[in-house]
Amino acid sequence: MRKSEARKLRNRTTKKIIKTQLKKFMEVAATGTPEQLREEYTATVKKLDKAAAKRVVHPNAAARKKSQLAKALQKKTAIVK
């Protein structure tokens, strides 16, 4: 039970960090420059990959979210070019 409690806290923290990073990405997507958006995309993908590697989130869910972010990034940068 001690291990499950510790893991639960760690998983909860990791999920919260991911949600915060996703919100930050969406905020930059709405108001930021393409360079800022690329930086946030990289940071978000890195956090999703780490969480998927540790099985905090399902790898397919992380891949799906990364795909959605890449689509948003592409849409935002295509307008600027």
Secondary structure, 3 states (H helix, E strand, C coil): CHHHHHHHHHHHHHHHHHHHHHHHHHHHHHHCCHHHHHHHHHHHHHHHHHHHHCCCCCHHHHHHHHHHHHHHHHHHHHHHC
